[in-house]
Amino acid sequence: MAAPREPGGGAQRTEPEPEPEPRRVVQRAEGALRQRALQRRLRGRNLLTGLGIGAVVLGIYGYTFYKISQERFLDELEQEVEAARAQAAKTPVN
Protein backbone atom coordinates (compact mmCIF):
# COMPACT_ATOMS: atom_id res chain seq x y z
CA MET A 1 0.00 0.00 0.00
CA ALA A 2 1.02 3.52 -0.70
CA ALA A 3 1.62 5.94 2.07
CA PRO A 4 -0.71 8.93 2.20
CA ARG A 5 0.78 12.11 0.81
CA GLU A 6 1.55 14.94 3.07
CA PRO A 7 0.43 18.40 1.89
CA GLY A 8 3.85 20.02 1.86
CA GLY A 9 5.96 16.97 1.28
CA GLY A 10 6.16 16.75 -2.53
CA ALA A 11 7.21 19.04 -5.29
CA GLN A 12 4.51 21.43 -6.28
CA ARG A 13 3.94 22.57 -9.82
CA THR A 14 3.85 26.33 -10.19
CA GLU A 15 2.96 28.30 -13.31
CA PRO A 16 5.21 31.25 -14.08
CA GLU A 17 3.40 34.53 -13.77
CA PRO A 18 3.19 36.55 -16.97
CA GLU A 19 5.63 39.43 -17.03
CA PRO A 20 3.61 42.56 -17.77
CA GLU A 21 6.56 44.96 -17.72
CA PRO A 22 8.40 43.82 -20.86
CA ARG A 23 5.10 43.66 -22.74
CA ARG A 24 4.28 47.22 -21.69
CA VAL A 25 7.72 48.42 -22.70
CA VAL A 26 7.31 46.88 -26.14
CA GLN A 27 3.83 48.36 -26.52
CA ARG A 28 5.13 51.81 -25.58
CA ALA A 29 8.00 51.50 -28.05
CA GLU A 30 5.63 50.44 -30.83
CA GLY A 31 3.32 53.33 -29.98
CA ALA A 32 6.23 55.77 -30.13
CA LEU A 33 7.27 54.38 -33.53
CA ARG A 34 3.72 54.77 -34.86
CA GLN A 35 3.62 58.34 -33.53
CA ARG A 36 6.93 59.20 -35.24
CA ALA A 37 5.73 57.72 -38.53
CA LEU A 38 2.51 59.75 -38.28
CA GLN A 39 4.49 62.93 -37.55
CA ARG A 40 6.74 62.29 -40.57
CA ARG A 41 3.71 61.87 -42.83
CA LEU A 42 2.08 65.00 -41.45
CA ARG A 43 5.32 66.97 -41.77
CA GLY A 44 5.49 66.03 -45.46
CA ARG A 45 1.88 67.01 -46.05
CA ASN A 46 2.34 70.27 -44.18
CA LEU A 47 5.42 71.06 -46.24
CA LEU A 48 3.54 70.46 -49.51
CA THR A 49 0.59 72.53 -48.31
CA GLY A 50 2.88 75.39 -47.25
CA LEU A 51 4.72 75.36 -50.55
CA GLY A 52 1.42 75.35 -52.44
CA ILE A 53 0.05 78.29 -50.48
CA GLY A 54 3.34 80.16 -50.87
CA ALA A 55 3.28 79.59 -54.64
CA VAL A 56 -0.28 80.94 -54.87
CA VAL A 57 0.61 84.01 -52.81
CA LEU A 58 3.71 84.74 -54.90
CA GLY A 59 1.68 84.22 -58.08
CA ILE A 60 -0.96 86.72 -56.99
CA TYR A 61 1.73 89.19 -55.89
CA GLY A 62 3.58 88.92 -59.20
CA TYR A 63 0.39 89.15 -61.25
CA THR A 64 -0.65 92.28 -59.36
CA PHE A 65 2.65 94.01 -60.08
CA TYR A 66 2.47 92.93 -63.72
CA LYS A 67 -1.02 94.38 -64.15
CA ILE A 68 -0.20 97.61 -62.31
CA SER A 69 2.84 98.18 -64.50
CA GLN A 70 0.58 97.95 -67.56
CA GLU A 71 -1.90 100.50 -66.33
CA ARG A 72 -1.42 103.75 -68.20
CA PHE A 73 -4.72 105.46 -67.51
CA LEU A 74 -3.26 107.63 -64.75
CA ASP A 75 -0.52 108.78 -67.09
CA GLU A 76 -3.13 109.63 -69.71
CA LEU A 77 -5.19 111.57 -67.15
CA GLU A 78 -2.14 113.56 -66.09
CA GLN A 79 -1.38 114.40 -69.71
CA GLU A 80 -4.96 115.55 -70.25
CA VAL A 81 -4.81 117.72 -67.12
CA GLU A 82 -1.54 119.30 -68.27
CA ALA A 83 -3.01 119.93 -71.72
CA ALA A 84 -6.11 121.53 -70.15
CA ARG A 85 -3.93 123.75 -67.95
CA ALA A 86 -1.84 124.81 -70.94
CA GLN A 87 -4.98 125.57 -72.89
CA ALA A 88 -6.42 127.52 -69.96
CA ALA A 89 -3.23 129.57 -69.70
CA LYS A 90 -3.48 130.56 -73.37
CA THR A 91 -7.06 131.75 -73.21
CA PRO A 92 -7.63 135.16 -71.64
CA VAL A 93 -9.59 135.29 -68.43
CA ASN A 94 -12.33 137.99 -68.17
N, CA and C of each residue as an Amber inpcrd file, in Angstrom:
protein
   282
   0.7940000  -1.1680000   0.0000000   0.0000000   0.0000000   0.0000000
   0.8430000   1.2400000   0.0000000   0.2880000   2.2640000  -0.5930000
   1.0240000   3.5170000  -0.6960000   0.7470000   4.3600000   0.5280000
   1.7630000   5.0660000   0.9060000   1.6170000   5.9390000   2.0660000
   0.8510000   7.1860000   1.6510000   0.0160000   7.7000000   2.5440000
  -0.7090000   8.9280000   2.1990000   0.2540000  10.1010000   2.0210000
  -0.0950000  10.9570000   1.1030000   0.7830000  12.1080000   0.8090000
   0.5570000  13.1990000   1.8240000   1.6310000  13.7950000   2.1740000
   1.5510000  14.9430000   3.0690000   1.3920000  16.1910000   2.2120000
   0.6720000  17.2270000   2.7140000   0.4250000  18.4040000   1.8890000
   1.6840000  19.1480000   1.4700000   2.6700000  19.2480000   2.2340000
   3.8540000  20.0220000   1.8610000   5.0240000  19.1510000   1.5430000
   4.8430000  17.8620000   1.4190000   5.9620000  16.9670000   1.2770000
   6.4790000  16.7910000  -0.1320000   5.7010000  17.0040000  -1.1620000
   6.1580000  16.7540000  -2.5270000   6.4290000  18.0490000  -3.2820000
   6.9520000  17.8640000  -4.4460000   7.2100000  19.0360000  -5.2930000
   5.8900000  19.5580000  -5.8430000   5.7460000  20.8330000  -5.7850000
   4.5090000  21.4290000  -6.2840000   4.7800000  22.0830000  -7.6340000
   3.8180000  21.9890000  -8.4870000   3.9420000  22.5730000  -9.8170000
   3.4420000  24.0110000  -9.7550000   4.2560000  24.9220000 -10.1850000
   3.8480000  26.3340000 -10.1940000   3.9470000  26.8690000 -11.6120000
   2.9710000  27.6500000 -11.9900000   2.9640000  28.2970000 -13.3050000
   3.6840000  29.6320000 -13.1890000   4.5440000  29.9270000 -14.1450000
   5.2050000  31.2470000 -14.0820000   4.1880000  32.3530000 -14.3440000
   4.3090000  33.4010000 -13.5920000   3.4010000  34.5250000 -13.7680000
   3.8040000  35.2990000 -15.0240000   2.8360000  35.7710000 -15.7750000
   3.1880000  36.5520000 -16.9690000   3.8890000  37.8450000 -16.5540000
   4.8670000  38.2280000 -17.3470000   5.6270000  39.4340000 -17.0260000
   5.0150000  40.6190000 -17.7720000   4.2760000  41.4430000 -17.0840000
   3.6070000  42.5570000 -17.7750000   4.5750000  43.6810000 -18.1470000
   5.6570000  43.8380000 -17.4600000   6.5590000  44.9610000 -17.7170000
   7.1800000  44.9180000 -19.1050000   7.8110000  43.8180000 -19.5160000
   8.3980000  43.8250000 -20.8600000   7.3520000  44.0330000 -21.9440000
   6.1760000  43.4960000 -21.7540000   5.1050000  43.6570000 -22.7410000
   4.7110000  45.1400000 -22.8410000   4.6140000  45.7920000 -21.6900000
   4.2770000  47.2190000 -21.6890000   5.3580000  48.0470000 -22.3590000
   6.6060000  47.6870000 -22.1010000   7.7220000  48.4210000 -22.6980000
   7.6690000  48.3000000 -24.2140000   7.3950000  47.1040000 -24.7000000
   7.3130000  46.8800000 -26.1450000   6.1330000  47.6570000 -26.7260000
   5.0000000  47.6280000 -26.0360000   3.8310000  48.3580000 -26.5170000
   4.1090000  49.8590000 -26.5760000   4.7920000  50.3820000 -25.5730000
   5.1330000  51.8130000 -25.5800000   6.0740000  52.1390000 -26.7230000
   7.0520000  51.2680000 -26.9610000   8.0040000  51.4980000 -28.0500000
   7.2930000  51.4660000 -29.4000000   6.3900000  50.5100000 -29.5790000
   5.6340000  50.4380000 -30.8310000   4.7480000  51.6700000 -31.0050000
   4.1440000  52.1170000 -29.9160000   3.3180000  53.3300000 -29.9830000
   4.1500000  54.5460000 -30.3560000   5.3510000  54.6440000 -29.8020000
   6.2320000  55.7670000 -30.1310000   6.6430000  55.7130000 -31.6010000
   6.9090000  54.5140000 -32.1110000   7.2690000  54.3790000 -33.5310000
   6.1130000  54.7820000 -34.4350000   4.8950000  54.3730000 -34.0760000
   3.7200000  54.7690000 -34.8580000   3.5410000  56.2920000 -34.8300000
   3.7620000  56.8830000 -33.6720000   3.6190000  58.3380000 -33.5290000
   4.6430000  59.0670000 -34.4060000   5.8860000  58.5800000 -34.4110000
   6.9250000  59.2040000 -35.2380000   6.5970000  59.0850000 -36.7220000
   6.0910000  57.9130000 -37.1220000   5.7250000  57.7230000 -38.5290000
   4.5890000  58.6700000 -38.9130000   3.6230000  58.8340000 -38.0260000
   2.5140000  59.7490000 -38.2830000   3.0140000  61.1880000 -38.3870000
   3.9410000  61.5700000 -37.5070000   4.4880000  62.9290000 -37.5530000
   5.2560000  63.1600000 -38.8410000   6.0020000  62.1520000 -39.3110000
   6.7400000  62.2950000 -40.5680000   5.7900000  62.4970000 -41.7330000
   4.6970000  61.7180000 -41.7630000   3.7100000  61.8730000 -42.8330000
   3.0730000  63.2550000 -42.7880000   2.7030000  63.6890000 -41.5890000
   2.0790000  64.9990000 -41.4490000   3.0490000  66.1120000 -41.8050000
   4.3150000  65.9580000 -41.4400000   5.3170000  66.9730000 -41.7680000
   5.4420000  67.1060000 -43.2830000   5.4220000  65.9960000 -43.9950000
   5.4920000  66.0280000 -45.4570000   4.2770000  66.7080000 -46.0620000
   3.1060000  66.3790000 -45.5460000   1.8800000  67.0080000 -46.0470000
   1.8710000  68.5020000 -45.7430000   2.2970000  68.8550000 -44.5430000
   2.3380000  70.2710000 -44.1750000   3.3130000  71.0400000 -45.0540000
   4.4300000  70.4160000 -45.3760000   5.4160000  71.0620000 -46.2410000
   4.8260000  71.3000000 -47.6300000   4.1600000  70.2950000 -48.1840000
   3.5450000  70.4630000 -49.5050000   2.4460000  71.5240000 -49.4760000
   1.6510000  71.5310000 -48.4310000   0.5910000  72.5310000 -48.3050000
   1.1900000  73.9300000 -48.2060000   2.2220000  74.0840000 -47.4000000
   2.8770000  75.3910000 -47.2540000   3.4830000  75.8720000 -48.5490000
   4.1410000  74.9670000 -49.2700000   4.7220000  75.3560000 -50.5550000
   3.6370000  75.7450000 -51.5570000   2.5310000  75.0230000 -51.5400000
   1.4180000  75.3530000 -52.4430000   0.8310000  76.7220000 -52.1410000
   0.5970000  76.9910000 -50.8680000   0.0460000  78.2900000 -50.4770000
   1.0310000  79.4050000 -50.8090000   2.3140000  79.1680000 -50.5430000
   3.3370000  80.1640000 -50.8700000   3.3870000  80.4490000 -52.3630000
   3.2640000  79.4050000 -53.1820000   3.2780000  79.5900000 -54.6400000
   2.0790000  80.4190000 -55.0940000   0.9120000  80.1620000 -54.5130000
  -0.2840000  80.9450000 -54.8750000  -0.0950000  82.4030000 -54.4790000
   0.4090000  82.6410000 -53.2860000   0.6130000  84.0140000 -52.8150000
   1.5990000  84.7450000 -53.7130000   2.7200000  84.0970000 -54.0300000
   3.7060000  84.7390000 -54.9020000   3.1430000  84.9690000 -56.3020000
   2.3250000  84.0500000 -56.7740000   1.6850000  84.2250000 -58.0800000
   0.7570000  85.4340000 -58.0970000  -0.0470000  85.5750000 -57.0700000
  -0.9580000  86.7240000 -56.9860000  -0.1630000  88.0190000 -56.8790000
   0.8750000  88.0130000 -56.0760000   1.7300000  89.1880000 -55.8920000
   2.3700000  89.5940000 -57.2190000   2.9420000  88.6320000 -57.9230000
   3.5800000  88.9170000 -59.2000000   2.5820000  89.3930000 -60.2400000
   1.4130000  88.7480000 -60.2950000   0.3860000  89.1510000 -61.2540000
  -0.0850000  90.5710000 -60.9810000  -0.2220000  90.9260000 -59.7130000
  -0.6540000  92.2790000 -59.3550000   0.3570000  93.3100000 -59.8430000
   1.6370000  93.0710000 -59.6120000   2.6550000  94.0090000 -60.0840000
   2.6770000  94.0770000 -61.6040000   2.4870000  92.9540000 -62.2590000
   2.4660000  92.9320000 -63.7180000   1.3180000  93.7780000 -64.2510000
   0.1460000  93.6170000 -63.6870000  -1.0190000  94.3770000 -64.1460000
  -0.8830000  95.8640000 -63.8310000  -0.3590000  96.1970000 -62.6660000
  -0.2020000  97.6060000 -62.3070000   0.8030000  98.2810000 -63.2300000
   1.8380000  97.5710000 -63.6090000   2.8390000  98.1770000 -64.4950000
   2.2580000  98.4410000 -65.8810000   1.2000000  97.7400000 -66.2550000
   0.5840000  97.9510000 -67.5600000  -0.4570000  99.0570000 -67.5500000
  -0.8680000  99.4840000 -66.3920000  -1.9040000 100.5040000 -66.3290000
  -1.3210000 101.8510000 -66.7050000  -1.8960000 102.4550000 -67.7150000
  -1.4210000 103.7450000 -68.2040000  -2.4960000 104.8280000 -68.0780000
  -3.6380000 104.4910000 -67.5390000  -4.7220000 105.4620000 -67.5090000
  -4.3850000 106.6730000 -66.6450000  -3.6240000 106.4840000 -65.5690000
  -3.2560000 107.6290000 -64.7460000  -2.3180000 108.5680000 -65.5110000
  -1.4050000 107.9620000 -66.2670000  -0.5150000 108.7830000 -67.0880000
  -1.3060000 109.5780000 -68.1160000  -2.2990000 108.9330000 -68.7120000
  -3.1300000 109.6250000 -69.7070000  -3.9260000 110.7530000 -69.0430000
  -4.4460000 110.5250000 -67.8530000  -5.1930000 111.5740000 -67.1530000
  -4.2880000 112.7560000 -66.8310000  -3.0780000 112.4810000 -66.3950000
  -2.1400000 113.5630000 -66.0880000  -1.8140000 114.3760000 -67.3380000
  -1.6540000 113.6800000 -68.4510000  -1.3810000 114.3960000 -69.7080000
  -2.5690000 115.2650000 -70.1030000  -3.7720000 114.7670000 -69.9330000
  -4.9650000 115.5480000 -70.2530000  -5.0770000 116.7670000 -69.3410000
  -4.7550000 116.5980000 -68.0620000  -4.8110000 117.7200000 -67.1210000
  -3.7800000 118.7660000 -67.5120000  -2.5710000 118.3490000 -67.8530000
  -1.5410000 119.3020000 -68.2690000  -1.9490000 120.0270000 -69.5440000
  -2.5610000 119.3030000 -70.4780000  -3.0150000 119.9340000 -71.7200000
  -4.1200000 120.9420000 -71.4310000  -5.0210000 120.6060000 -70.5010000
  -6.1090000 121.5260000 -70.1460000  -5.5460000 122.7610000 -69.4580000
  -4.5450000 122.6000000 -68.6090000  -3.9250000 123.7510000 -67.9490000
  -3.2170000 124.6460000 -68.9690000  -2.5280000 124.0190000 -69.9110000
  -1.8440000 124.8060000 -70.9360000  -2.8400000 125.5480000 -71.7900000
  -3.9380000 124.9260000 -72.0860000  -4.9850000 125.5730000 -72.8890000
  -5.6250000 126.7090000 -72.0990000  -5.8120000 126.4810000 -70.7970000
  -6.4230000 127.5170000 -69.9570000  -5.4620000 128.7070000 -69.8140000
  -4.2000000 128.4800000 -69.8350000  -3.2350000 129.5700000 -69.7040000
  -3.1930000 130.4330000 -70.9680000  -3.4850000 129.8310000 -72.1140000
  -3.4750000 130.5610000 -73.3720000  -4.6980000 131.4250000 -73.5440000
  -5.8300000 130.9840000 -73.0400000  -7.0630000 131.7530000 -73.2110000
  -7.1190000 132.8630000 -72.1650000  -7.5430000 134.0540000 -72.5970000
  -7.6260000 135.1550000 -71.6430000  -8.7930000 134.9860000 -70.6810000
  -8.5690000 135.3770000 -69.4660000  -9.5920000 135.2940000 -68.4250000
 -10.2930000 136.6570000 -68.3750000 -11.5870000 136.7410000 -68.2210000
 -12.3330000 137.9920000 -68.1700000 -11.9600000 138.8010000 -67.0170000
